[in-house]
Amino acid sequence: MRKSRRKQIGIIIGLSVMVLGCLLAETGKRKIQKEKKSQVSEEKAAQKKTGAVKREKITDNMNVRVLLMTTGFASIFHEKVKITSSKPFTVTVNGKKKEYPAEGMASFQNDKKYKGKKIMIKPSKGAKLKVLSVERKGIHPSYRHMLKVTWNKKGLLLTNKLPLEEYLYAVVPSEISTSSKMEALKAQAICARSYACCQLQSVRYDDYQADLDDSASCQVYNNIPEDARSRQAVKETKGIVLVDKKGKVVPAYYYSTSWGYSASGQDVWNTKSKISYLPERLQITEKSQKKSGIKSLDLSKEGEFQSFLHRTSFDTYDSDAVWYRWNMTISQKALSERVDSLLAECYAADPDLVLTQTKTGGYRSKPIKPLGMVKKIRVEKREKSGLITEIVLVGKKNVVKVCTQHNVRKVLGSPNETIYYNHGKLRTYMSLLPSAAFFVADASKDNEAAFQFIGGGFGHGTGMSQYGAITMAGLGKDYNEILGYYFTGANLKKLSEIPA
């Protein structure tokens, strides 16, 4: 029992570390939003023309190109790049090679002299390249195969080019604790491979000659180094991906923790039609389902959702998770001081998702005007899973409706407030609320108005709950069963079996 308890605590700690990594990544995403804004517009235009397909055939031995971000995932642009290796390595600039000894250092500054130059760094066979100008979890990360440095007017771009399967070696431990059961690691490897394949077919980073970045805006890579168990999980699932009924690889979304329900992909991503392999689902365990007879619940009504958050009569696969339940209090003054800029950011990203109330009581899209002191936060639309997809902010000067779970989490984000969760509390920069599964309560006291957000789960909420997968693996489920549970209607297939 003690050994089992220690292992469980180890998993919880591991998940907590990964969640903190996600929070740091959120900081980086906030800083690079402006950098990506024009890129997104260009991407959408290109997708219309090309169908977002760059390659005819994705294989498990093809290379991926990963943009490596600066310390703290702050930016894709580096002011300097410093590289070394435990063995001799080679730097090639426009075809001219220079050999460096073991522990030597190649250094590049953000200098226009590198404009148009092709800079490639390769280690000795079997060695890795260590980036001394970047830190991940307090250490300098090391990378397989090859690094490329490219000059850009905004800074240096650093790209790691390596085989898809080897890329996954360092995604798995960065996304899930490798102390987890192997079947959970295998499920994670397949999700990560499927997601990466979809990124390989997109045009998201074409302007930077890359396929994805190493942050949570894609999937976290090498924030925690690869180990024997992450390599085992990847090797034992080599080439396996999730495909839809038409045999097309799907982006197998995953997130940290559910609130006891997974949301539908349509509700999370605001798509026009349902996503067949991402339905909403109550995450009740088989044992609790048999005992209670409950198979599903409709949490779209406010009272039902609030009762569910306090319910302890049955177990879900995430019941013991750190972020299963959380709460945060924010003063009326603090929220009011920052809400206008956050609304403006959401409006700039998509004007159709931030609507201002008209004199007739309806809502329409128009440039955001000051809201004034926020008097009320009203949940306008809650989905069957309990996920909020629309809120209304009633201000002294204006009334605004905010649409989509992402925008709701962003507008009510907590850069300064303390968040309390199952096993403690956390105070760190957090540009998004942990999830959009929450309700709002009045927390005013001592003549100071305040709002309390009481919620559950961590992440967008659709696809595979990583904590839930760990629990299922602990109950003896294999990766096929785990993925079949979270991605209803999707099938497992090898990349080699998928036609071009």
C-alpha positions as CSV (number, residue, x, y, z in Angstrom):
1,M,0.0,0.0,0.0
2,R,2.8,2.4,0.9
3,K,4.6,1.7,-2.4
4,S,1.4,2.3,-4.3
5,R,0.7,5.5,-2.3
6,R,4.3,6.8,-3.1
7,K,3.8,6.1,-6.7
8,Q,0.5,7.9,-6.7
9,I,2.1,10.9,-5.0
10,G,4.9,10.8,-7.6
11,I,2.4,11.0,-10.4
12,I,0.5,13.9,-8.8
13,I,3.8,15.8,-8.4
14,G,4.7,15.1,-12.0
15,L,1.4,16.4,-13.2
16,S,1.8,19.5,-11.1
17,V,5.2,20.2,-12.6
18,M,3.7,19.8,-16.1
19,V,0.9,22.1,-15.3
20,L,3.3,24.7,-14.1
21,G,5.1,24.3,-17.4
22,C,1.8,25.0,-19.1
23,L,1.4,28.1,-17.1
24,L,4.9,29.3,-18.1
25,A,4.0,28.5,-21.7
26,E,0.9,30.6,-21.4
27,T,3.2,33.5,-20.6
28,G,5.1,32.9,-23.8
29,K,1.9,32.7,-25.8
30,R,0.7,36.0,-24.6
31,K,4.0,37.7,-25.6
32,I,4.1,36.2,-29.1
33,Q,0.4,36.8,-29.9
34,K,1.2,39.9,-31.9
35,E,4.0,38.1,-33.7
36,K,1.6,35.5,-34.9
37,K,-1.3,37.7,-35.8
38,S,-0.3,38.5,-39.3
39,Q,1.0,34.9,-39.7
40,V,-2.5,33.6,-38.9
41,S,-4.1,35.8,-41.5
42,E,-1.6,34.6,-44.1
43,E,-2.1,31.0,-43.0
44,K,-5.9,31.2,-43.5
45,A,-5.4,32.6,-47.0
46,A,-2.9,29.9,-47.9
47,Q,-5.2,27.2,-46.5
48,K,-8.0,28.3,-48.8
49,K,-5.7,28.0,-51.8
50,T,-3.9,24.8,-50.9
51,G,-6.3,22.9,-48.6
52,A,-3.6,23.2,-45.9
53,V,-1.7,20.2,-47.4
54,K,2.1,20.5,-47.9
55,R,3.0,16.8,-48.3
56,E,1.2,14.1,-50.2
57,K,2.3,11.3,-47.7
58,I,3.3,11.4,-44.1
59,T,5.5,8.6,-42.9
60,D,7.0,7.6,-39.6
61,N,10.5,8.1,-40.8
62,M,10.1,11.6,-42.1
63,N,11.7,14.7,-40.5
64,V,9.9,17.4,-38.5
65,R,11.2,20.9,-38.1
66,V,10.6,22.3,-34.6
67,L,11.0,26.0,-33.8
68,L,12.7,26.3,-30.4
69,M,11.6,29.1,-28.3
70,T,13.5,31.2,-25.8
71,T,13.7,30.6,-22.0
72,G,10.2,30.5,-20.6
73,F,8.7,30.0,-24.1
74,A,8.7,33.8,-24.4
75,S,9.4,34.1,-28.1
76,I,10.4,32.3,-31.2
77,F,13.0,35.0,-31.8
78,H,16.4,34.8,-30.1
79,E,18.8,37.7,-29.4
80,K,21.7,35.2,-29.2
81,V,22.2,31.4,-29.8
82,K,25.0,29.5,-28.0
83,I,25.5,25.8,-28.8
84,T,27.9,23.2,-27.5
85,S,28.2,19.4,-27.4
86,S,29.9,16.7,-25.3
87,K,31.6,15.5,-28.4
88,P,33.1,17.3,-31.5
89,F,30.5,19.0,-33.7
90,T,30.4,20.8,-37.0
91,V,29.0,24.2,-38.0
92,T,28.4,24.8,-41.7
93,V,27.7,28.3,-42.9
94,N,26.8,28.5,-46.6
95,G,28.6,25.2,-47.3
96,K,31.8,26.2,-45.4
97,K,32.5,23.9,-42.5
98,K,34.1,24.6,-39.2
99,E,34.9,21.9,-36.7
100,Y,34.4,22.5,-33.0
101,P,36.0,20.4,-30.2
102,A,34.0,18.7,-27.5
103,E,32.7,21.3,-25.0
104,G,33.6,24.0,-27.5
105,M,31.0,26.8,-28.1
106,A,29.5,28.1,-31.3
107,S,27.9,31.6,-30.7
108,F,25.6,33.6,-32.9
109,Q,24.3,37.1,-32.2
110,N,21.2,38.8,-33.7
111,D,23.3,40.4,-36.4
112,K,22.3,41.3,-40.0
113,K,25.5,39.8,-41.3
114,Y,23.7,36.4,-41.0
115,K,20.9,37.5,-43.4
116,G,20.3,34.9,-46.1
117,K,23.0,32.6,-44.7
118,K,22.3,28.9,-44.2
119,I,23.7,27.9,-40.8
120,M,23.6,24.2,-39.9
121,I,25.0,22.6,-36.7
122,K,25.5,18.9,-36.5
123,P,26.9,16.8,-33.6
124,S,29.1,13.7,-33.8
125,K,27.3,10.4,-34.3
126,G,25.3,9.5,-31.3
127,A,25.9,12.8,-29.6
128,K,23.4,15.7,-28.9
129,L,23.7,19.5,-29.2
130,K,23.2,21.5,-26.1
131,V,21.7,25.0,-26.3
132,L,23.4,27.2,-23.7
133,S,21.3,30.2,-24.5
134,V,18.1,28.5,-23.5
135,E,16.9,27.0,-20.2
136,R,14.2,24.4,-19.6
137,K,13.3,23.5,-16.0
138,G,16.6,25.1,-14.9
139,I,18.9,23.1,-17.3
140,H,20.2,23.7,-20.8
141,P,18.3,21.4,-23.2
142,S,20.0,19.0,-25.6
143,Y,18.7,18.1,-29.0
144,R,19.1,15.2,-31.4
145,H,20.3,15.3,-35.0
146,M,20.6,18.9,-36.3
147,L,20.0,22.6,-35.4
148,K,19.5,25.4,-37.9
149,V,20.0,29.1,-37.2
150,T,18.2,31.6,-39.5
151,W,18.3,35.4,-39.3
152,N,15.0,37.3,-39.2
153,K,14.6,41.0,-38.8
154,K,12.9,40.3,-35.4
155,G,15.7,38.0,-34.2
156,L,17.4,34.6,-34.8
157,L,15.2,31.6,-35.4
158,L,16.5,28.3,-34.0
159,T,15.1,25.1,-35.5
160,N,15.6,21.5,-34.6
161,K,15.3,19.0,-37.5
162,L,14.9,15.4,-36.6
163,P,12.9,12.2,-37.4
164,L,9.2,12.3,-36.3
165,E,9.6,9.3,-34.0
166,E,12.6,10.7,-32.2
167,Y,10.9,14.0,-31.8
168,L,8.2,12.2,-29.9
169,Y,10.8,10.8,-27.4
170,A,10.9,14.3,-25.8
171,V,7.3,15.2,-26.3
172,V,5.9,12.3,-24.2
173,P,7.8,13.2,-21.0
174,S,7.1,16.9,-21.4
175,E,3.4,16.2,-21.6
176,I,2.8,13.4,-19.1
177,S,4.8,12.0,-16.2
178,T,6.9,9.0,-17.3
179,S,6.3,7.5,-13.8
180,S,2.8,6.7,-15.1
181,K,1.7,3.3,-16.3
182,M,3.2,2.4,-19.7
183,E,-0.3,2.1,-21.4
184,A,-0.9,5.8,-20.5
185,L,2.4,6.7,-22.0
186,K,1.6,4.8,-25.2
187,A,-1.8,6.6,-25.4
188,Q,0.1,9.9,-25.1
189,A,2.6,8.9,-27.7
190,I,-0.2,8.1,-30.2
191,C,-2.0,11.4,-29.5
192,A,1.2,13.3,-29.9
193,R,2.1,11.5,-33.1
194,S,-1.4,12.1,-34.6
195,Y,-1.2,15.8,-33.6
196,A,2.3,16.2,-35.1
197,C,1.2,14.6,-38.4
198,C,-1.6,17.1,-38.7
199,Q,0.9,19.9,-38.1
200,L,3.1,18.5,-40.8
201,Q,0.2,18.9,-43.2
202,S,-0.6,22.5,-42.2
203,V,0.9,25.8,-43.3
204,R,1.2,27.3,-39.8
205,Y,4.9,27.9,-39.8
206,D,5.7,27.9,-43.4
207,D,7.0,31.5,-43.2
208,Y,9.7,30.2,-40.8
209,Q,10.5,27.0,-42.7
210,A,9.2,25.0,-39.8
211,D,6.3,22.6,-38.9
212,L,5.6,23.5,-35.3
213,D,7.1,25.1,-32.2
214,D,8.1,23.5,-28.9
215,S,5.5,25.2,-26.7
216,A,2.0,24.4,-25.5
217,S,0.7,26.4,-28.5
218,C,1.5,23.2,-30.4
219,Q,2.7,20.5,-28.0
220,V,5.5,20.8,-25.5
221,Y,8.8,19.3,-26.7
222,N,11.9,18.7,-24.6
223,N,10.8,20.8,-21.7
224,I,11.6,17.6,-19.8
225,P,14.3,15.4,-21.4
226,E,13.5,12.0,-23.0
227,D,14.1,8.9,-20.9
228,A,14.0,5.1,-21.3
229,R,10.3,4.9,-20.7
230,S,9.3,7.7,-23.1
231,R,11.4,6.0,-25.8
232,Q,9.8,2.7,-25.0
233,A,6.3,4.1,-25.3
234,V,7.1,5.6,-28.7
235,K,8.9,2.5,-30.1
236,E,6.1,0.2,-29.0
237,T,3.5,2.3,-30.8
238,K,5.7,3.2,-33.8
239,G,3.8,4.8,-36.7
240,I,0.3,4.3,-35.0
241,V,-2.1,7.2,-35.3
242,L,-5.7,8.0,-34.8
243,V,-7.9,8.3,-38.0
244,D,-11.5,9.2,-38.6
245,K,-14.0,7.1,-40.5
246,K,-12.6,8.3,-43.8
247,G,-9.1,7.1,-42.8
248,K,-7.7,10.7,-42.3
249,V,-5.3,11.3,-39.5
250,V,-7.0,13.5,-36.8
251,P,-5.5,16.0,-34.4
252,A,-5.9,13.9,-31.3
253,Y,-6.4,16.7,-28.8
254,Y,-5.5,16.2,-25.2
255,Y,-5.4,18.3,-22.0
256,S,-4.4,18.0,-18.4
257,T,-7.5,17.3,-16.3
258,S,-11.3,17.0,-16.8
259,W,-13.8,18.3,-14.3
260,G,-15.6,14.9,-14.5
261,Y,-16.9,15.6,-18.0
262,S,-15.2,16.0,-21.4
263,A,-16.6,18.6,-23.7
264,S,-17.4,18.1,-27.4
265,G,-14.9,19.3,-30.0
266,Q,-17.6,21.5,-31.5
267,D,-18.2,23.3,-28.2
268,V,-14.5,23.8,-27.5
269,W,-13.4,24.9,-31.0
270,N,-16.6,26.6,-32.0
271,T,-17.0,24.7,-35.3
272,K,-20.1,24.8,-37.4
273,S,-20.7,21.0,-37.2
274,K,-20.0,18.3,-34.8
275,I,-16.6,16.6,-34.7
276,S,-17.4,12.9,-34.8
277,Y,-14.5,11.6,-32.8
278,L,-14.8,14.4,-30.0
279,P,-18.2,13.9,-28.3
280,E,-19.0,15.2,-24.8
281,R,-18.9,12.4,-22.2
282,L,-19.4,12.0,-18.5
283,Q,-16.1,10.7,-17.1
284,I,-17.7,8.3,-14.6
285,T,-15.7,5.2,-13.7
286,E,-17.2,1.8,-14.7
287,K,-17.5,0.8,-11.0
288,S,-19.4,4.0,-10.2
289,Q,-21.6,3.7,-13.3
290,K,-22.6,0.2,-12.4
291,K,-23.3,1.2,-8.8
292,S,-25.3,4.4,-9.6
293,G,-26.8,3.5,-12.9
294,I,-25.8,7.0,-14.2
295,K,-24.5,7.1,-17.8
296,S,-24.9,10.7,-18.6
297,L,-25.9,14.1,-17.1
298,D,-27.0,17.4,-18.7
299,L,-25.0,20.1,-17.0
300,S,-26.3,23.0,-19.2
301,K,-28.4,24.3,-16.4
302,E,-26.7,26.4,-13.8
303,G,-28.1,24.6,-10.8
304,E,-27.2,21.2,-12.2
305,F,-23.6,22.2,-13.0
306,Q,-23.1,23.7,-9.5
307,S,-24.4,20.6,-7.9
308,F,-22.1,18.5,-10.0
309,L,-19.0,20.4,-8.9
310,H,-19.9,19.6,-5.3
311,R,-21.0,16.0,-5.9
312,T,-19.1,13.2,-4.3
313,S,-21.6,10.3,-4.8
314,F,-19.6,8.8,-7.6
315,D,-16.1,8.8,-8.9
316,T,-14.8,10.0,-12.2
317,Y,-11.4,9.2,-13.8
318,D,-10.1,12.6,-12.7
319,S,-11.5,12.7,-9.1
320,D,-8.1,12.5,-7.5
321,A,-6.4,15.0,-9.8
322,V,-4.8,18.2,-8.5
323,W,-6.9,20.4,-10.8
324,Y,-10.2,18.5,-10.5
325,R,-11.6,21.3,-8.4
326,W,-10.3,24.9,-8.0
327,N,-11.4,28.4,-7.1
328,M,-10.1,31.9,-7.5
329,T,-11.3,35.3,-6.2
330,I,-10.8,38.6,-8.1
331,S,-11.8,42.0,-6.9
332,Q,-14.2,44.1,-9.0
333,K,-11.5,46.8,-9.2
334,A,-8.7,44.4,-10.5
335,L,-11.0,42.9,-13.1
336,S,-12.3,46.2,-14.3
337,E,-8.8,47.7,-14.7
338,R,-7.7,45.0,-17.2
339,V,-10.8,43.8,-18.9
340,D,-10.9,46.5,-21.6
341,S,-7.5,45.5,-23.0
342,L,-8.3,41.8,-22.9
343,L,-11.6,42.4,-24.7
344,A,-9.8,44.4,-27.3
345,E,-7.3,41.5,-27.8
346,C,-10.1,39.0,-28.3
347,Y,-11.9,41.4,-30.6
348,A,-8.8,41.9,-32.7
349,A,-8.3,38.1,-33.1
350,D,-11.9,37.6,-34.2
351,P,-14.5,40.4,-34.2
352,D,-17.4,38.0,-34.4
353,L,-16.7,36.5,-31.0
354,V,-16.8,39.8,-28.9
355,L,-20.2,41.5,-29.3
356,T,-21.4,44.8,-27.9
357,Q,-25.0,45.3,-26.7
358,T,-27.0,47.7,-28.8
359,K,-29.7,50.1,-27.6
360,T,-32.4,47.6,-28.6
361,G,-30.9,44.9,-26.4
362,G,-29.3,42.8,-29.2
363,Y,-25.6,42.3,-29.8
364,R,-23.4,43.1,-32.7
365,S,-19.7,43.2,-33.5
366,K,-18.1,46.6,-33.2
367,P,-14.9,48.1,-31.8
368,I,-14.7,47.8,-28.1
369,K,-15.5,50.8,-26.0
370,P,-14.6,51.1,-22.3
371,L,-16.7,48.8,-20.1
372,G,-16.4,50.8,-17.0
373,M,-16.7,49.1,-13.6
374,V,-17.8,45.5,-14.0
375,K,-21.0,45.2,-12.1
376,K,-22.0,41.6,-13.1
377,I,-20.7,38.5,-14.9
378,R,-23.6,36.5,-16.4
379,V,-23.2,33.0,-17.9
380,E,-25.1,33.3,-21.1
381,K,-24.5,29.8,-22.5
382,R,-23.4,26.6,-20.8
383,E,-23.1,23.4,-22.8
384,K,-24.2,19.9,-21.8
385,S,-20.8,19.2,-20.4
386,G,-20.9,22.2,-18.2
387,L,-18.4,24.2,-20.3
388,I,-19.2,27.9,-20.6
389,T,-19.1,29.1,-24.2
390,E,-20.7,32.6,-23.7
391,I,-20.6,35.1,-20.9
392,V,-22.0,38.6,-20.6
393,L,-20.0,41.3,-18.8
394,V,-22.2,44.1,-17.5
395,G,-20.3,47.2,-17.0
396,K,-21.2,50.7,-15.8
397,K,-20.7,52.1,-19.3
398,N,-21.1,49.2,-21.6
399,V,-22.3,45.5,-21.9
400,V,-20.3,43.0,-23.9
401,K,-20.9,39.3,-24.8
402,V,-17.8,37.1,-25.0
403,C,-18.0,33.9,-27.0
404,T,-15.9,30.7,-27.0
405,Q,-14.4,28.9,-24.0
406,H,-10.9,30.3,-24.9
407,N,-12.0,33.9,-24.9
408,V,-14.0,33.4,-21.7
409,R,-10.9,32.0,-20.0
410,K,-8.7,34.8,-21.4
411,V,-10.9,37.7,-20.4
412,L,-11.2,36.4,-16.8
413,G,-7.6,35.2,-16.6
414,S,-5.6,35.6,-13.4
415,P,-2.2,37.2,-13.8
416,N,-2.0,38.3,-10.1
417,E,-4.6,36.3,-8.1
418,T,-4.0,33.1,-6.1
419,I,-5.7,30.0,-7.4
420,Y,-6.7,27.3,-4.8
421,Y,-6.9,23.7,-6.0
422,N,-7.3,20.2,-4.6
423,H,-3.8,19.9,-3.0
424,G,-2.8,23.5,-2.3
425,K,-2.6,26.9,-3.9
426,L,-0.8,28.6,-6.8
427,R,0.1,32.1,-7.5
428,T,1.8,32.7,-10.9
429,Y,1.2,34.4,-14.1
430,M,-1.8,32.7,-15.8
431,S,-3.2,34.3,-18.8
432,L,-6.2,31.9,-19.0
433,L,-8.4,30.5,-16.3
434,P,-7.7,26.8,-15.7
435,S,-10.8,25.9,-17.6
436,A,-14.2,27.3,-18.7
437,A,-16.0,24.9,-16.5
438,F,-16.9,27.2,-13.6
439,F,-19.6,29.3,-12.0
440,V,-19.5,32.8,-10.6
441,A,-20.3,33.6,-7.0
442,D,-20.4,36.9,-5.1
443,A,-17.3,37.2,-2.9
444,S,-17.7,40.7,-1.7
445,K,-16.7,41.6,1.8
446,D,-15.7,44.6,3.9
447,N,-17.4,46.9,1.4
448,E,-15.1,45.6,-1.4
449,A,-16.9,44.0,-4.4
450,A,-15.3,40.8,-5.7
451,F,-16.1,37.8,-7.9
452,Q,-15.3,34.2,-7.1
453,F,-14.8,31.6,-9.9
454,I,-15.5,28.1,-8.7
455,G,-14.6,25.4,-11.2
456,G,-12.9,22.2,-12.2
457,G,-10.4,20.8,-14.7
458,F,-7.4,22.2,-16.4
459,G,-7.2,22.8,-20.2
460,H,-9.6,23.2,-23.1
461,G,-11.5,20.1,-22.1
462,T,-11.9,18.0,-25.3
463,G,-10.2,14.8,-26.3
464,M,-8.1,12.8,-23.9
465,S,-7.7,13.9,-20.3
466,Q,-4.1,13.0,-19.4
467,Y,-4.9,12.4,-15.7
468,G,-7.9,10.3,-16.8
469,A,-5.7,8.2,-19.0
470,I,-3.3,7.6,-16.2
471,T,-6.2,6.5,-13.9
472,M,-7.5,4.1,-16.6
473,A,-4.1,2.6,-17.2
474,G,-3.9,2.0,-13.4
475,L,-7.1,0.1,-13.6
476,G,-5.7,-2.2,-16.2
477,K,-6.9,-0.5,-19.5
478,D,-4.5,-0.7,-22.4
479,Y,-3.8,2.2,-24.8
480,N,-6.4,0.9,-27.3
481,E,-9.1,1.0,-24.7
482,I,-8.0,4.4,-23.4
483,L,-8.0,6.0,-26.8
484,G,-11.3,4.3,-27.8
485,Y,-12.9,5.8,-24.7
486,Y,-11.8,9.4,-25.4
487,F,-12.0,9.4,-29.2
488,T,-15.3,7.6,-29.9
489,G,-15.5,6.7,-33.6
490,A,-11.8,7.1,-34.3
491,N,-9.6,4.1,-35.1
492,L,-6.0,3.2,-34.8
493,K,-4.0,2.8,-37.9
494,K,-0.3,2.7,-39.0
495,L,0.9,5.5,-41.1
496,S,2.3,2.9,-43.6
497,E,-1.2,1.7,-44.1
498,I,-2.7,5.0,-45.0
499,P,-2.9,5.7,-48.7
500,A,-1.3,8.9,-50.1
